[in-house]
């Protein structure tokens, strides 16, 4: 397997770099313009990628904070309900425990919903970021293709 990979790498590296078009002044000018436009596209893509990554990080941090807050609130609610049930008179103990269990279930449900909502929001931001990155990559690829076509056209003049 290693030989196959090394052979493939050698085959790619061994290809001679022969210019497709002669180096006339028009071609040199077109190549310079092409390099500039490709560099701008690459820079723009990097900027979009960084911005998308920052949005995802911000969304993840906000979600973590919301989840922590929801879980803490749930735990506090449950603790209060359990403490109240523990203080109940012996004849009301069963009823108080049932009420505490119901309160616990409601608190868990509310916390679970908050966690799901926060996770869903992060997933939405991630999907949008991936789309933004893919669009930027496509623009860079298009700029490279257009630049290559411009250089080729300059060589045929």
VMD Tcl script that draws the C-alpha trace (Angstrom):
set ca {
  {0.00 0.00 0.00}
  {2.84 2.40 0.86}
  {4.47 1.73 -2.50}
  {1.24 2.57 -4.29}
  {0.94 5.89 -2.45}
  {4.59 6.76 -3.01}
  {4.26 5.83 -6.68}
  {1.21 8.02 -7.06}
  {2.98 10.92 -5.38}
  {6.01 10.45 -7.64}
  {3.81 10.29 -10.73}
  {2.18 13.58 -9.79}
  {5.47 15.28 -8.96}
  {7.26 14.01 -12.07}
  {4.94 15.77 -14.54}
  {6.97 18.45 -16.37}
  {5.81 22.03 -16.06}
  {5.52 22.93 -19.74}
  {3.74 26.22 -20.43}
  {0.57 25.70 -22.48}
  {1.01 28.96 -24.35}
  {4.10 30.86 -25.54}
  {5.32 33.69 -23.28}
  {4.31 36.71 -25.35}
  {3.79 40.10 -23.69}
  {0.00 39.57 -23.84}
  {0.35 36.19 -22.15}
  {2.63 37.57 -19.43}
  {0.12 40.36 -18.79}
  {-2.77 37.88 -18.73}
  {-0.87 35.59 -16.35}
  {-0.17 38.48 -13.97}
  {-3.83 39.48 -14.06}
  {-4.87 35.87 -13.53}
  {-2.55 35.45 -10.54}
  {-3.95 38.61 -9.02}
  {-7.57 37.53 -9.45}
  {-6.88 34.03 -8.14}
  {-5.06 35.46 -5.13}
  {-8.03 37.74 -4.43}
  {-10.41 34.79 -4.70}
  {-8.29 32.67 -2.36}
  {-8.08 35.55 0.13}
  {-11.85 36.02 -0.05}
  {-12.42 32.30 0.48}
  {-10.16 32.31 3.54}
  {-12.05 35.29 4.93}
  {-15.41 33.57 4.42}
  {-14.08 30.38 6.03}
  {-12.79 32.28 9.06}
  {-16.05 34.19 9.43}
  {-18.08 30.97 9.17}
  {-15.89 29.25 11.75}
  {-16.28 32.22 14.09}
  {-20.08 32.07 13.76}
  {-20.05 28.36 14.59}
  {-17.81 28.92 17.62}
  {-20.04 31.73 18.85}
  {-23.16 29.58 18.41}
  {-21.53 26.66 20.24}
  {-20.57 28.91 23.15}
  {-24.07 30.38 23.36}
  {-25.60 26.91 23.24}
  {-23.33 25.64 25.98}
  {-24.32 28.58 28.15}
  {-28.04 28.05 27.51}
  {-27.77 24.33 28.21}
  {-25.88 24.93 31.45}
  {-28.43 27.51 32.54}
  {-31.36 25.19 31.74}
  {-29.80 22.22 33.53}
  {-28.94 24.33 36.57}
  {-32.46 25.71 36.75}
  {-33.86 22.19 36.47}
  {-31.62 20.94 39.25}
  {-32.61 23.85 41.51}
  {-36.32 23.29 40.85}
  {-35.97 19.59 41.60}
  {-34.00 20.26 44.78}
  {-36.64 22.68 46.06}
  {-39.44 20.21 45.29}
  {-37.60 17.36 47.00}
  {-36.82 19.52 50.05}
  {-40.46 20.54 50.32}
  {-41.53 16.90 50.09}
  {-39.05 15.92 52.78}
  {-40.50 18.53 55.16}
  {-44.06 17.29 54.68}
  {-45.99 15.78 57.56}
  {-45.93 11.97 57.68}
  {-49.62 11.72 56.69}
  {-49.04 14.02 53.65}
  {-45.68 12.46 52.72}
  {-46.98 10.25 49.87}
  {-48.88 13.11 48.27}
  {-45.90 15.46 48.65}
  {-43.53 12.90 47.11}
  {-45.87 12.42 44.15}
  {-46.04 16.19 43.68}
  {-42.23 16.40 43.85}
  {-41.92 13.62 41.25}
  {-44.29 15.51 38.95}
  {-42.29 18.71 39.45}
  {-39.08 16.80 38.72}
  {-40.52 15.42 35.49}
  {-41.66 18.88 34.36}
  {-38.25 20.37 35.17}
  {-36.49 17.59 33.22}
  {-38.81 18.12 30.25}
  {-38.19 21.86 30.23}
  {-34.42 21.36 30.44}
  {-34.49 18.73 27.69}
  {-36.41 21.09 25.40}
  {-33.92 23.89 26.05}
  {-30.98 21.58 25.30}
  {-32.60 20.34 22.08}
  {-33.38 23.89 20.98}
  {-29.80 25.02 21.65}
  {-28.33 22.02 19.79}
  {-30.66 22.59 16.85}
  {-29.59 26.21 16.60}
  {-25.92 25.19 16.56}
  {-26.63 22.60 13.86}
  {-28.39 25.25 11.77}
  {-25.43 27.61 12.08}
  {-23.03 24.77 11.16}
  {-25.05 23.91 8.05}
  {-25.17 27.56 6.94}
  {-21.42 27.89 7.57}
  {-20.73 24.78 5.49}
  {-22.84 26.23 2.69}
  {-20.99 29.54 2.86}
  {-17.66 27.72 2.73}
  {-18.76 25.59 -0.23}
  {-19.96 28.67 -2.12}
  {-16.66 30.47 -1.47}
  {-14.73 27.42 -2.64}
  {-16.82 27.27 -5.81}
  {-16.12 30.95 -6.46}
  {-12.39 30.34 -6.06}
  {-12.55 27.40 -8.45}
  {-14.48 29.55 -10.92}
  {-11.94 32.35 -10.63}
  {-9.11 29.88 -11.29}
  {-10.89 28.49 -14.35}
  {-11.64 31.97 -15.69}
  {-8.02 33.00 -15.15}
  {-6.76 29.93 -16.99}
  {-9.14 30.66 -19.85}
  {-7.96 34.28 -20.03}
  {-4.32 33.19 -20.22}
  {-5.16 30.65 -22.90}
  {-7.07 33.28 -24.88}
  {-4.15 35.72 -24.61}
  {-1.85 33.06 -26.07}
  {-4.04 32.58 -29.13}
  {-3.97 36.29 -30.08}
}
mol new
graphics top color blue
foreach p $ca { graphics top sphere $p radius 0.5 }
foreach p [lrange $ca 0 end-1] q [lrange $ca 1 end] { graphics top cylinder $p $q radius 0.2 }
display resetview
